[in-house]
Amino acid sequence: MPLPSPQSDERAAAEPAAGLKDVVPDETASLPAQLSTPLPRPLPMPLSRFNAAPALEASALLMHCCSSRRLAVRIAACRPYPNMGALEAALDEASFDMTSQDLTEALEAESSQMLSPGRGPAPEVGQRGTLAAYTALRAAHAAYNARFGYPFLICLDSVDPAEWLDHELDSVRSRLGNDPEEERVVAAEELRRLARGRLIRMVAGRSDSRGAPG
């Protein structure tokens, strides 16, 4: 079932490349038949190179943004994109059109985005409350994975780094109370936002996304 679209102000200002909705992906033409061995992580590239890259290379980069084979092939097939706004809008549109199977594939391929003392702002020595919060966060992530069957995802782009830990802990605890279908919608939106940040870093080379790295 297609996922609902958020408000229009979430979308990029530029329109995606023409014909995106008309693309019927041929997954076998652009990606290996088996994905049990992870694709090598592509190096960041400018938009001009992304537009000119072989289909496999472009699809591999997109799979590192969001691990849906159909989404990757669909966006790669609609190149060239005139600017980053068009590419980001294409990613948004394809994300909103993901089927339940596409979303399951993408969520199951994700790693935990949990903050830890080695990721994000480090706690000062002797801050017992902060270290206790990390312990509570690990327990909440484990409970989330056990309840929903996939890792907890959250995009922290709009959150001050000093507030990452508290914000993530509050969010995972709150979302544990969602029913499974409701949480899939929330997780899909967080995945879309994470994918956008990854795409910006991989193609535009900007550091807009301040969430846990993908």
WOTAMO-V181773 format. One record per pair of residues at least 4 apart in sequence whose C-alpha atoms are under 7 Angstrom apart, sorted by the first residue. I is the first residue (numbers start at 1). J is the second residue. Records with the same first field share a line. If there is no record, write none. Layout:
I->J, J
//
This chain:
1->99, 100
2->96, 97, 98, 99
3->96, 97, 98, 185
4->96
5->96
6->10
11->89, 92
12->85, 88, 89
13->85
14->85, 86, 89
15->86, 89
16->86, 87, 89, 90
17->78, 81, 86, 90
19->23
20->78
23->74
25->70, 73, 74
27->31, 69, 70, 73
28->32, 33
30->55, 56, 59, 73
31->56, 59
39->60
42->60, 61
44->202, 203, 205
45->49, 50, 202, 203
46->50, 203, 204
47->51, 203, 204
48->52
49->53
50->58
51->79, 80, 81
53->57, 58
54->58
55->59, 76
56->60
57->61
58->62, 76
59->63, 72, 73, 76
60->64
61->65
62->66, 72
63->67, 68, 69, 72
65->195, 198, 199
66->106, 195
67->105, 106, 109
68->72, 102, 105, 106
69->73
70->74
71->75, 94
72->76
73->77
74->78
75->90, 91
81->86, 87
82->86
83->87
84->88
85->89
86->90
87->91
88->92, 196
89->93
90->94
91->95
92->96, 192
93->97
94->98
95->192
98->102, 103
99->103
100->104
101->105
102->106
103->107, 188
104->108
105->109
106->110
107->150
108->150
110->151
111->151
112->151, 152, 153
113->152, 153, 212
115->119, 120, 165, 212
116->134
117->122, 123
118->122
121->161, 162
123->127, 130
127->131
128->132
129->133
130->134
131->135
132->136
133->137
134->138
135->139
136->140
137->141, 169
138->142
139->143
140->144, 172, 173
141->145, 152
142->146
143->147
144->148, 152, 176
145->149, 150, 151, 152
148->180
153->187, 190, 191
154->190
155->190, 193, 194, 211
156->164, 210, 211
157->209, 210, 211
159->163, 164
160->164
163->167
164->168
165->169
166->170
167->171
168->172
169->173
170->174
171->175
172->176
175->183
178->182, 183
179->183
180->184
181->185
182->186
183->187
184->188
185->189
186->190
187->191
188->192
189->193
190->194
191->195
192->196
193->197
194->198
195->199
196->200
197->201, 208, 209
198->202, 214
199->203
200->204, 205, 206
201->205, 206, 207
//
